[in-house]
Amino acid sequence: MTRAIAVGVDGSAESLAAADWAAHEAALRGVPLRIVHAWLWQPLDVPVVQDRQTQAEAAQAVLREARTRVADRYPDLALSVEVLHDTAVAALLREAAAADMLVLGSRGYGALVGFLVGSYGQQVIAAAERPVVSVRAGDGGALALRATGGEVVVGQQGEPEESAAVLGFAFEAAAARGAAVRAVRAWSLPSIYAYSPGSLRLADEAGGLEPFEEKALAEALAPWRERYPDVPVVEHVELGSAGQVLLSALTDARLLVVGRRARRGPVGTRIGSVAHAALHHAPCPVAVVPHD
C-alpha cells in the first residue's frame, strides 16, 4: 500500500509553508497528501471562553485554508484532510507512524525559537518512527520548491548499516527532484573515545585518517550509487565538527537530511547535537530520519 505524506497544520504561516512543501513533495513522488490538524476539546485549559462548537468550527477552518491552498496549486494531487481529536504530540506521532514522512512548520532560527511547533515540535521529532521534515516560511522554503536541480545534502556517520536509512531517504529525495546528493562525512582528530586501536590501525593501512574517512564514506555510498545510478553524487569529507561541516555545505541545498539519535534527559527526550544544529540553523528544509 502506498504511504501518504502527512503534514500537520495549525493556521500559522509556518504550517502553510509546510503544507506547500509537503504538497510539492507528494506531487514529485506521486503519492497522496494527508493534511491534519490536532484539536482536543479542553474547556478548562483555554484562557478565552469558547464553546465547543466555536472551537470545532475554527479547527475545520484551519483545514479548509490549507486544503484550498494546496488544491489550487496541485489540482491533480490526491488529497485528504482530517481533524485529529487528541493532543498534538500523540496525534502527530500516530500520523508519522502511518505515513511515508511527516512535515511540520518551523518558526525560525535561534537557540530558543529554532524548530518549534507550539511546544511540541521537538517531542515529535525525537519520538517519531518515520522521517520528520521541518520547513520554514520564507526564502528557504521557496528555494526548496524549485522543480529540479540543486543538492540534497546528507550527513553520513558511522558504519554503513548505521546510515542506511538516512542515505536511502536522501537518494530517494534527490531522484524525485532531479538533484544531486552531497554526502558529508565530518571527522575529528584521534582521541581514545573517537577511535579504537583497531580503527587506528585500519586508518594507518589506508594511508592516514582522511583517506580512511574517504574510504568509509565511499563504502557507505556504494549500494545507493548502484540503486540510483542517475543521481549525481558529491563526496565531501572534511575535518571539523559534524554540525558545522554540514551547515557549511548547504550553498545549493534544497534539503538537508540528518540522522536522529534520541537521548532521554531530565527535561524529556532530546535529539542529538547534529540534528539540533541542523534544525536551528539550516537555511533549507531539514529531514530528520530515525536510525534503524
N, C-alpha and C positions, 0 to 999 in steps of 0.2 A: 504494500500500500504506500502511495506517495505521501510523504510527510509535508505538511504545510510549513510556511514561515509564519511565526506568530509575532505580533507587535502589541505592546501594551501602550495605551494612550490615556491621558488624563486631561486633555484640553489645552495643555501648555504648548508654547511654540516648539519646545524641545521634543515633545512627544509627536507633534505633527511632522517635524523633520525626520524622526524615527520612522513614522508611517511612510513618508516619501521614500526613504532608503529601503525599507522592507519591501515596498511595492516594486521598486526598481529591481531589487534582487530577485524577487519572486518571478518577475517577468523574464529576467535573464535566464533563470534556471528552469522556467516552465512549470512552476509548482504553484499551488493555491496560496493565498494570503488570508490569514485569520487575524482580525482586529479585535482586541479585547479591552475591557475596562472593568477594573475591580471595584465593587461597591457593596458595602455591608451596612445595613440599617442599624445604626448605633445612636439613638437619640440623646443619650446622656453624655456623649463624647464630643458633641458639636457645640461650639460657642454661640452660634446663632441658631435660634429655634426654627426648625423647618419641619414640616410634616413629612411623612414617609412618601407620599405621592409627589411632592415637590422634589425631593431628593432623587426619586426614581426617574422623573422626567429629565432632571439635569444629567443623570448618568446616560440616558438614551441620547440626549443632545450631544454629548461628547462623542459618542459613536457615530451619530449621523454626520457630524462635521468631518470626522476622519474618513468615513466611507465615501462621502460626496467628493472630497478632495482626491482620494485615490481613484475612484471610478471615473472621474473626469479626465484624469491623466492616463489611466490604463484601462480603457473600456473593455478590453478582451480578457482581463485578468479574473480568474476565478476567485471570488471574494466572499467571506462570511464575517459576521460581527456577532459579539455576544457580551452581555453584562455578566460578570462573574460574581456571584453572591458569596464573597469570602474576603478575608483580609488580603491586602495586596501581595504580601510575600507568599502566602500559601497558594493563592490563585495563580500567580505568575510561575511559581515552581512547577505546578501541575501542567501549565501550558508548555513550559520549556521541555518537560519530560516527554510530551506527546508530539513536539514539533521538531523540524529539522534544525531550527535555531530560534532564539527569542531575541527581539530587538527592542531596546529601550532608549529613551531620550537621556541626554547628558546635559547638565546645566553649564558646564564650562570649566575653566582652569582653576588651579589653586589647591592648596592642601586641604581646605575645608569644603569648598564647593565641589571641586573635582567631578567625580561621577556620582551623582545623587539623583534619584527619582523620589521626591518626597524624602522619607527617611529610610527607604528600603532597598535602594539600588544595589549597594554592596552586599547586602544579605543574599539577594537573589543570585548575584554573580558567584559568590562564594559557595553556594549550595546547589546550583543548577546542575542537572545531569547532562545537559546539552550545551552547545556554544551559546553565549550571550554577547550580542553586539551592542555597543553604546554609540550613539550618534548625537552630535551637537547640531544645534541650529547655526546657520551662518555659512561662511565660505567653505569650510572643510567639507560640510555635507554636500554643497553644490558641486564641488570638485569631484566628490565620490560618485555623483550621478552621471558623469560623462559616460557616453556609451562604451567606448573602448579605450585601450591604451593604459599608460601608467604602470604602476607596480603594485603588487600585493607583497608587503614586507612581512616576513615571518621570522620569529626568533626560534633558533634551534639550540637545545641544550641537552647534555647527557648522551646516553646511548640511543641508537636508532629506534628501539621499541618505545622509549620514553616519549619521543617526539612524534610518533606516527600519527596520532590523531590531529596534532597541531599542523603538521606538514600536509596531511591529507585535506584538511579544511582549506588551507592556503592555496593548494594546487587546484582544487575544485573551484574556488572563487576566482582564481586567475583565468582558468579555462572558460568560465562563464562569461567573463567580461573582456576577453582578448588581451589580458595584461600579462606582464612578466612577473615571475616570482623573484624577489630578492631575499635570499636566505641568509640570515645573520647569525653568526656564532661569535660571541664575545669570550675572551679568555683572559686569565689573570696570571700574574707571576706565581711560581710554585709556593705552596705552603703545606704544612703537614696535614691540613684539613682539605685542601683542594685537590691534591694529587697523592695517590697511593704510590708506594715503591714500584709496583708493577706498571702503573701508568707512566711513571717517570722513565722506566726502562724502555717502554714502547716509544715514548717521545724521543729518547736518545737514539733508538734504532731508526726512527723516521727522519732524523737529521735536525731535531730541535723541537721546541714547543709549538711554534707557529705551524710548521709543516704537519705536526701531529694533529693540531686542531683542524687544519685544512682537510686532512685525510678523514678525520672523524665526520666533518660536515659532508664531504663527498659521499661517504658510505651511507649516511642517513638519507641523503637525497636520491641515491641511485634507484630505489624502487619506484619513487614518484616521478622521476625523469622518464622511466620506462613506461609507466602508466599514462603519463601525459606528455607524449613526445612533441606536441606542438606548442607547449608552453615554454617560452624562453626562461632561462634560469641564470641569475647572477649570484655567485657565491661570494659572500662577504665575511671575512674573518678579521677581527680587529682586537687589539689589546685594550681592555678597559672594562668598566662595569657594564653588565648586560643592559640595564635600563638606559644609560647614557649612550651606548653604542647604537641601540635600536632607535632612539629618538633622533640621533644624528643621521640616520639612514632614510629619513622619511621625505626627502626632497620631492619625489614624484609619486608618493604613495596615495593610492585610492583607499587602501585598507591596511591596517596593522593587525597581525594575528599573533597572539601570545598564549602560552600555556598557563594553566592555573594550578597552583599548589595551595590548597586551603589550609590554614592553621587556626586552631582554636585558642583564643587568648582570653584575658579576664573581662574584656568588653564584647565578647562574641567571636564568631568566625571571621578570620581575616584572610585576604588573598595574599599571594606572595609579593615581594618587593618589585619584581619586574612588571607584573600586571598592574600593580598600584601606580608605578611611574607612568606606564602607558596610558592608563585611564585618566590620569590627572593632567598629562602634558602633551599627548599626541594631538596634532592638528587635523587628524583624519579619523573616520570611524575606527573603533577598536573591537576586534573579536577576541573574547576570552574563552579558550577551549579547555575543558577539563581533561586532565590526563587519564589514560586508561589505567 
